[in-house]
Amino acid sequence: MQPHRVVVLALDGVYPFELGIPARVFHAAGGRYEVLTCSADGGPVRSGADFSVLVEHGPEILRTAGTVVIPSIAPDHVPTELSGPVRAALATIRPGTRLVSICTGAYVLAAAGLLDGRPATTHWQLSEHFRRLYPQVRVTPDVLFVDDGDVLTSSGAASGIDVCLHIVRADHGGAVANHAARACVMPPFREGGQAQYVEQPVPAPTATGTAATQQWALEHLDEPLTLARLAQHAGMSLRTFNRRFRDETGLSPGRWLIQQRLLRARQLLETSDLPVDLVAGQVGFAGGASLRQHLHAAIGVSPQAYRRTFRAPRTAEEEKPAVPAG
């Protein structure tokens, strides 16, 4: 099978970390992607660090791409108007090519008019500036990434990993995406959006955190986990636990539990043949109907539809009936 070609457009001011994300994630998907890097004029690119990047390709390879990724650039390089070479480079991209931005890369797409009328996101610190500069874009500031079909935008630096893993999952299913995530030592999903990363007062170093209770809850998802039980495990009052939990995660304990249960349910739907009712029970939902309701509210599909999309195909060896012992 011909690998899907991803072309990364490196622009002046590019952050080296984000520049390397597409190659790191997509190369972990078992040869299903080819990743090439170009500049707008074929020359070296001054990075957002103290060095330049020498790329192998010029803008002509953009017309061969199935996906184009624009990594984030330093704020002092964020364009209000595109330079001639950048505009000409973007004009070579074929209609229907999937476009992806990481963090401030969304400014480039917006300046080219490619986000007009679309939902999009960028770093939470810049969301108001972005909204003022491009009022025609429907800014969604509290998510890790926005998938609008053929255009995907992501928020901060690490959310570039999230959106690339999301693309692998959409293209090839959960098993391949999970393999790529493990290779990158990343969780397959990060829940909660950007709210958990917005600057907040840092708790005093002596303050007791809720991390141990979060881990304990993950090990007991199939049990009833009330706020009172969580607070008791943490050795805190209900009010103190609720406040500290929100400070640390950006979510209420109840919302966090639903997200963790959905994450576990999605993993079981992808990797097991358990009936939906049993999946629901193993992750702590009251029944299949509750799981269906929450999953549909979160991602817009039913458990069965999710399984059909992301369940890894069974190998011939797995299809063989088990041989009885003896």
Buried (B, 14 or more C-beta within 10 A) or exposed (E): EEBBBBBBBBBBBBBEBBBBBBBBBBBBBEEBBBBBBBBBBBEBBBBBEEEEBEBEBBBEBBEBBBBBBBBBBBBEBBBEEBBEBBBEBBEBBEEEBBBBBBBBBBBBBBBBEBBEEBBBBBBBBBBEBBBEBBEEBBBBBBBBBBBBEBBBBBBBBBBBBBBBBBBBBBBBBBBBBBBBBEBBEBBBBBBBBBBBBEEEEEEEEEEBEBEEBBEBBEEBBBEEBEBEBBBBBBEBEBEBBBBBBBBBBBBEBBBBBBBBBBBBBBBBBBBEEBEBBEBBBBBBBEEBEBBBEBBBEBEEBBBEBBBEBBBBEEEEEEEEEEEEEE
